[in-house]
């Protein structure tokens, strides 16, 4: 065992090997327009805390942007960049933190950057809704990866041959991946644990308000009020069946039969737990799937209608306007 040093966090003494204290891990972080500050801060803040506790740069990062000077977050906040994309080297681990790219030119620029970093860099990965960019870049083949909830619908339609892993993050293969939100904390903690030890990683998470280390295979926390979750087993089965048959909707009788309950029992469960009838809930699910595809893909509207279980565009348009209070461009 090498020489050890001690640091204090929340009145606890944590011993670290001197060899570990000599290490520095470096990241280049490409931030896309409209990034979530919760996701970006969730990854960077634990690394900052480690540097503060150890009084050295155990972790070093540069923020890259497509825009000159500053970039905008989803809440309207603007942050200064460190480096403009294309002017940096390739020596660091590269991470893309998801937002939305509306320009095809910017999209191609990022895809080319991903390919270049995959080939010549020191590791590549993403945090948040970037799986489609990496799939389009052709770097997810033979990889384990996760997909954020916000882009699952679009990803499954566009890349049905690629099967995502269910969990918070993946670090097992060449391409690193992490879903958005608080999972970024756990992703950062996995690097801290690897480089500095489990005790320090846990202490840092506790300073961020999280009581335990979550593994990459753990499931994302449910959002309060999420209609897709319920403690009732039969209801969960019915909802799962609906989600698995978006394109070719099942009859309510078939859903009840496969969930091993009567149609009347199913009606009552949905009313109690979702305040909707089963058929209304099913249509709600299909329309939200359609909304994701309209926003996140270049699919034809007719193809989206068929993929969401509607026989034609007109039928989907009427239901869409009734659900969201506005239509969509054909």
C-alpha positions as CSV (number, residue, x, y, z in Angstrom):
1,X,0.0,0.0,0.0
2,X,1.3,3.5,-0.9
3,X,1.4,6.6,1.2
4,X,-1.9,7.9,2.3
5,X,-3.4,11.4,2.8
6,X,-6.6,12.3,4.7
7,X,-9.3,14.8,3.8
8,X,-12.4,15.8,5.8
9,X,-16.0,15.9,4.5
10,X,-19.0,16.5,6.7
11,X,-16.9,15.7,9.8
12,X,-15.8,12.4,8.3
13,X,-12.1,11.6,7.6
14,X,-11.5,9.9,4.3
15,X,-8.1,8.4,3.6
16,X,-6.8,8.5,0.0
17,X,-3.7,6.9,-1.5
18,X,-1.1,9.4,-2.6
19,X,-1.0,7.6,-6.0
20,X,-4.6,8.4,-6.6
21,X,-4.1,12.1,-5.6
22,X,-1.5,12.4,-8.3
23,X,-4.0,11.5,-11.0
24,X,-5.9,14.0,-13.2
25,X,-8.8,13.1,-15.4
26,X,-9.6,15.5,-18.2
27,X,-12.9,16.0,-20.2
28,X,-13.9,18.0,-23.2
29,X,-17.6,18.7,-22.9
30,X,-19.6,19.7,-26.0
31,X,-22.7,21.5,-24.8
32,X,-25.6,21.6,-27.3
33,X,-28.1,24.5,-27.4
34,X,-30.9,24.3,-24.9
35,X,-29.1,22.0,-22.5
36,X,-30.6,21.2,-19.2
37,X,-28.7,22.9,-16.4
38,X,-29.7,20.1,-14.0
39,X,-28.0,17.6,-16.3
40,X,-24.9,19.7,-17.0
41,X,-24.5,20.8,-13.4
42,X,-25.3,17.3,-12.2
43,X,-22.1,16.1,-13.9
44,X,-19.8,19.0,-13.2
45,X,-20.7,19.9,-9.6
46,X,-19.4,16.6,-8.1
47,X,-16.1,17.0,-9.9
48,X,-15.8,20.5,-8.6
49,X,-16.5,19.3,-5.1
50,X,-13.7,16.7,-5.4
51,X,-11.2,19.4,-6.5
52,X,-12.3,21.6,-3.6
53,X,-11.9,18.8,-1.0
54,X,-8.5,17.6,-2.3
55,X,-7.2,21.1,-3.0
56,X,-6.0,20.1,-6.5
57,X,-7.4,19.5,-10.0
58,X,-8.3,15.8,-9.7
59,X,-10.7,16.6,-12.6
60,X,-10.2,19.2,-15.3
61,X,-12.7,20.1,-18.0
62,X,-13.3,22.5,-20.9
63,X,-16.7,23.5,-22.2
64,X,-17.0,23.4,-25.9
65,X,-19.9,25.1,-27.8
66,X,-21.2,25.5,-31.4
67,X,-21.8,29.1,-30.6
68,X,-19.3,31.9,-30.2
69,X,-18.8,33.3,-26.7
70,X,-21.9,31.9,-24.9
71,X,-24.5,29.2,-25.2
72,X,-28.1,29.1,-23.9
73,X,-29.6,26.6,-21.5
74,X,-33.2,25.3,-21.5
75,X,-34.1,27.8,-18.7
76,X,-32.8,30.8,-20.7
77,X,-29.6,31.1,-18.7
78,X,-26.4,31.8,-20.7
79,X,-23.0,30.3,-19.9
80,X,-19.6,31.3,-21.3
81,X,-17.8,28.7,-23.4
82,X,-14.1,27.8,-22.9
83,X,-13.4,26.6,-26.5
84,X,-15.2,26.9,-29.8
85,X,-15.8,23.6,-31.5
86,X,-13.1,22.7,-34.0
87,X,-10.3,24.6,-32.3
88,X,-9.5,22.0,-29.6
89,X,-7.3,18.9,-29.7
90,X,-8.4,15.3,-29.2
91,X,-6.4,14.2,-26.2
92,X,-9.3,14.3,-23.6
93,X,-12.3,12.1,-22.9
94,X,-15.1,13.8,-24.9
95,X,-18.7,14.1,-23.8
96,X,-21.7,15.6,-25.5
97,X,-24.4,17.0,-23.2
98,X,-27.8,17.0,-24.9
99,X,-29.9,19.8,-26.0
100,X,-31.7,20.3,-29.4
101,X,-30.1,20.9,-32.8
102,X,-32.5,22.5,-35.2
103,X,-30.0,23.2,-37.9
104,X,-29.0,20.3,-40.3
105,X,-25.6,22.0,-40.7
106,X,-25.0,22.0,-36.9
107,X,-26.2,18.5,-36.7
108,X,-23.8,17.3,-39.3
109,X,-21.0,19.3,-37.7
110,X,-21.6,17.5,-34.4
111,X,-21.9,14.0,-36.0
112,X,-18.5,14.6,-37.8
113,X,-17.0,15.7,-34.5
114,X,-18.3,12.5,-32.8
115,X,-16.8,10.3,-35.5
116,X,-13.5,12.1,-35.3
117,X,-13.3,11.9,-31.5
118,X,-14.3,8.2,-31.6
119,X,-11.4,7.5,-33.9
120,X,-8.7,9.7,-32.6
121,X,-9.8,10.8,-29.1
122,X,-9.4,9.4,-25.6
123,X,-13.0,8.1,-25.1
124,X,-16.3,9.5,-26.3
125,X,-19.8,9.5,-24.8
126,X,-23.0,11.5,-24.1
127,X,-25.2,12.7,-21.3
128,X,-28.9,13.3,-22.0
129,X,-30.9,13.1,-25.3
130,X,-28.0,12.5,-27.7
131,X,-28.5,8.8,-28.5
132,X,-29.9,9.6,-32.0
133,X,-26.8,11.7,-32.8
134,X,-24.5,8.9,-31.9
135,X,-26.6,6.3,-33.8
136,X,-26.5,8.5,-36.9
137,X,-22.7,8.8,-36.4
138,X,-22.6,5.0,-36.6
139,X,-20.8,4.5,-33.3
140,X,-23.5,2.6,-31.3
141,X,-23.2,-0.6,-33.2
142,X,-22.1,-3.4,-30.8
143,X,-22.3,-1.0,-27.9
144,X,-24.2,-1.0,-24.6
145,X,-25.9,2.3,-24.2
146,X,-28.9,4.0,-22.5
147,X,-31.5,6.4,-23.9
148,X,-33.1,9.3,-22.1
149,X,-36.9,9.0,-21.6
150,X,-37.5,12.2,-23.7
151,X,-36.1,10.6,-26.9
152,X,-37.0,6.9,-26.5
153,X,-40.0,7.2,-28.8
154,X,-38.0,8.8,-31.6
155,X,-35.0,6.5,-31.1
156,X,-37.1,3.3,-31.3
157,X,-38.8,4.5,-34.5
158,X,-35.6,5.6,-36.2
159,X,-33.2,2.9,-34.9
160,X,-35.3,-0.2,-34.2
161,X,-32.2,-2.4,-34.9
162,X,-30.3,-0.9,-31.9
163,X,-31.5,-2.1,-28.5
164,X,-30.8,0.3,-25.6
165,X,-29.8,-0.9,-22.1
166,X,-32.2,-0.1,-19.3
167,X,-30.5,1.9,-16.6
168,X,-28.9,5.2,-15.6
169,X,-25.6,5.0,-17.4
170,X,-23.2,2.6,-19.3
171,X,-19.5,2.6,-19.1
172,X,-18.8,-1.0,-20.1
173,X,-17.8,-0.4,-23.7
174,X,-16.1,2.2,-25.9
175,X,-19.0,4.7,-26.0
176,X,-20.1,6.1,-22.6
177,X,-23.7,7.0,-22.1
178,X,-25.9,8.5,-19.4
179,X,-29.6,9.5,-19.3
180,X,-30.5,13.1,-18.3
181,X,-31.5,14.6,-15.0
182,X,-30.0,13.5,-11.7
183,X,-28.4,10.4,-13.3
184,X,-25.6,12.8,-14.3
185,X,-24.7,12.9,-10.5
186,X,-24.3,9.1,-10.5
187,X,-22.3,9.1,-13.8
188,X,-19.9,11.6,-12.3
189,X,-19.7,9.6,-9.1
190,X,-18.6,6.5,-11.1
191,X,-15.5,8.4,-12.3
192,X,-14.8,9.7,-8.7
193,X,-15.2,6.1,-7.3
194,X,-12.8,4.7,-10.0
195,X,-10.2,7.4,-9.5
196,X,-10.5,8.3,-5.9
197,X,-12.3,5.5,-4.1
198,X,-15.9,4.7,-3.0
199,X,-15.7,6.6,0.3
200,X,-15.0,10.0,-1.4
201,X,-17.6,9.3,-4.1
202,X,-20.3,8.7,-1.5
203,X,-19.2,11.8,0.5
204,X,-19.5,14.0,-2.6
205,X,-22.9,12.6,-3.5
206,X,-24.1,13.4,0.1
207,X,-23.0,17.0,-0.4
208,X,-25.2,17.0,-3.5
209,X,-28.2,15.7,-1.5
210,X,-28.0,12.1,-2.6
211,X,-27.7,9.4,0.1
212,X,-26.3,6.5,-1.8
213,X,-24.2,5.5,-4.9
214,X,-26.4,4.2,-7.7
215,X,-25.0,1.7,-10.2
216,X,-25.4,2.2,-13.9
217,X,-27.9,-0.7,-14.0
218,X,-30.2,0.9,-11.5
219,X,-33.5,2.3,-12.9
220,X,-34.1,6.0,-13.2
221,X,-36.2,7.4,-10.5
222,X,-39.9,7.8,-11.3
223,X,-41.1,11.4,-11.8
224,X,-44.0,12.2,-9.4
225,X,-47.3,11.8,-11.1
226,X,-46.0,9.8,-14.0
227,X,-49.0,8.0,-15.5
228,X,-46.9,5.1,-16.6
229,X,-46.2,3.8,-13.1
230,X,-48.5,2.3,-10.5
231,X,-48.1,-0.1,-7.7
232,X,-51.1,-2.2,-8.9
233,X,-49.7,-5.2,-10.8
234,X,-52.6,-5.6,-13.2
235,X,-52.7,-1.9,-14.1
236,X,-48.9,-2.0,-14.8
237,X,-49.4,-5.0,-17.0
238,X,-52.2,-3.2,-18.9
239,X,-50.1,-0.1,-19.4
240,X,-47.1,-2.2,-20.5
241,X,-49.3,-4.0,-23.1
242,X,-50.5,-0.6,-24.4
243,X,-46.9,0.7,-24.7
244,X,-45.8,-2.4,-26.6
245,X,-48.7,-2.1,-29.1
246,X,-48.6,1.6,-30.2
247,X,-48.5,0.9,-33.9
248,X,-51.2,-1.8,-33.8
249,X,-53.4,-1.0,-30.9
250,X,-55.1,-3.8,-29.0
251,X,-58.8,-3.8,-28.2
252,X,-59.7,-3.1,-24.6
253,X,-61.1,-6.6,-24.3
254,X,-57.7,-8.0,-25.3
255,X,-55.8,-5.8,-22.9
256,X,-58.0,-6.9,-20.0
257,X,-57.7,-10.5,-21.0
258,X,-53.9,-10.4,-21.2
259,X,-53.7,-8.5,-17.9
260,X,-55.9,-11.3,-16.3
261,X,-58.7,-9.0,-15.2
262,X,-62.2,-8.2,-16.4
263,X,-63.0,-5.3,-18.6
264,X,-65.0,-3.8,-15.7
265,X,-62.1,-4.2,-13.2
266,X,-59.7,-2.5,-15.7
267,X,-62.1,0.4,-16.2
268,X,-62.3,0.9,-12.4
269,X,-58.5,0.7,-12.0
270,X,-57.8,3.3,-14.7
271,X,-60.4,5.6,-13.3
272,X,-58.9,5.4,-9.7
273,X,-55.2,5.7,-10.7
274,X,-55.2,7.8,-13.8
275,X,-58.7,9.6,-13.8
276,X,-59.0,8.3,-17.4
277,X,-60.8,5.5,-19.1
278,X,-58.5,2.8,-20.5
279,X,-59.3,3.8,-24.1
280,X,-58.6,7.5,-23.3
281,X,-55.4,6.6,-21.6
282,X,-54.3,4.5,-24.6
283,X,-55.0,7.4,-27.0
284,X,-53.2,9.7,-24.6
285,X,-50.1,7.4,-24.8
286,X,-50.3,7.2,-28.6
287,X,-50.7,10.9,-29.1
288,X,-47.7,11.7,-26.9
289,X,-45.7,9.2,-28.9
290,X,-46.8,11.1,-32.1
291,X,-45.8,14.4,-30.5
292,X,-42.3,13.1,-29.8
293,X,-41.9,11.8,-33.4
294,X,-43.2,15.1,-34.8
295,X,-40.7,17.1,-32.8
296,X,-37.7,14.8,-32.9
297,X,-37.7,13.1,-36.3
298,X,-38.0,13.9,-40.0
299,X,-40.6,11.2,-40.6
300,X,-43.5,12.0,-42.9
301,X,-46.7,12.8,-41.0
302,X,-48.5,9.9,-42.6
303,X,-45.7,7.5,-41.4
304,X,-46.0,9.0,-37.9
305,X,-49.8,8.5,-37.9
306,X,-49.4,4.9,-38.9
307,X,-46.7,4.3,-36.4
308,X,-49.0,5.6,-33.7
309,X,-52.0,3.4,-34.6
310,X,-54.0,5.9,-36.6
311,X,-55.4,4.9,-40.0
312,X,-54.8,8.3,-41.6
313,X,-53.5,11.8,-40.9
314,X,-56.9,13.4,-40.6
315,X,-57.9,11.1,-37.7
316,X,-54.7,11.9,-35.9
317,X,-55.0,15.6,-36.5
318,X,-58.5,15.7,-34.9
319,X,-57.3,13.7,-31.8
320,X,-54.1,15.7,-31.6
321,X,-55.9,19.0,-31.5
322,X,-58.3,17.7,-28.9
323,X,-55.5,16.4,-26.7
324,X,-53.0,19.4,-26.9
325,X,-55.3,22.3,-27.9
326,X,-53.4,23.0,-31.1
327,X,-52.6,21.3,-34.4
328,X,-49.4,20.5,-36.2
329,X,-48.1,21.3,-39.7
330,X,-48.6,18.6,-42.3
